[in-house]
Amino acid sequence: MMELIKNSKIDFVGKRYIAFIVSGVLSLLGIIAIIQIGLGNANLGVDFAGGTLVEIKFDKPVELSEIRGILATKGMHDVELQEIGDSRRILIRTRKSDIGNLTTKIGDVFKESFGMKNLFKIERTEEVGPKIGAELKGKALWAVFWAIIALMLYITVRFKQPRFGVGAAVATAHDVLAATGIYWVCNREVNLLLITALLTLAGYSLTDTVVVFDRIRENLRLRRKEAYDVIINSSINEVLSRTIVTSLTVLIVLAALLVKGSQVTFDFCWILILGVIIGTYSSIFVASPILIEWDKLMAKKVVKALAKK
């Protein structure tokens, strides 16, 4: 594999307490964001706040940017657009819940803009009530929670030591909280696509952490006489180049999608780019240092037990 950094000897472990402060602030921000989202004090999308869905089929393909521009000229800025199947079917989401007036208004706008040049038909209209939105919001938060628990159990079984499972779970939770907090502060729309991005981020974060943990476990077996924190620090340095190359590869793809993709995928790519950066940071400064703190805690318990005897 291409090595961007060779024979690095950076003291990551020595900076762990500074990193813990930064991570604590980011995690606290994430907790505040989740509470505010739960209370409805966020830019909630139709999925969570309720609203109306309108599905329209055109005779000829249309561009989402064109539809968005047409609706914006009529004062309908707060809409989400999505292609269904091909570029002739468009799904319009809006927070407004008056189906009758909304459908009539959308129909009049398109008749005025397209006329006979591109006939269309409104095939479906649905209303998402606030109660359904609240239920979806609750289930989404629980989905993220149980995903993190499942990841912790998986790592514990794979490495046969609880400390690895705890380290991975804390790092993954940290990444999800930090990304959510920054996303909320930036007032981006909170919808089911965000939950999809967070679950994707959790999987990426775990993969990156597992690579570091694998090297730590291997070095713990081969270098038993060295200090625990020295082994962990050298293990991080050994996989540093791989971590950076992997993250850059993912970021290049996401950046391309962010620039050239549709409006629908913009926020998804935005949160993933943020998550990859945070996930790379956490695998070095959160997951691995937790192993050191765990080892210190266990050592203190052993000393206390011996002192009692």
ABEGO torsion letter per residue (X at the ends): XBBABBGBABBAAAAAAAAAAAAAAAAAAAAAAAAAAAAGBBBBBAAAAEEBBBBBBBABBBBAAAAAAAAAAAGBABBBBBBBGBAABBBBBBABABAAAAAAAAAAAAAAAAEAABBBBBABBBBBBAAAAAAAAAAAAAAAAAAAAAAAAAAAAAAGBAAAAAAAAAAAAAAAAAAAAAAAAAGBBBBAAAAAAAAAAAAAAAAAAAAAAAAAAAAAAABAABBAAAAAAAAAAAAAAAAAAAAAAAAAAAAAAAAABBAAAAAAAAAAAAAAAAAAAAAAAAAAAAAAAAAAAAAAAAAAAAAAX
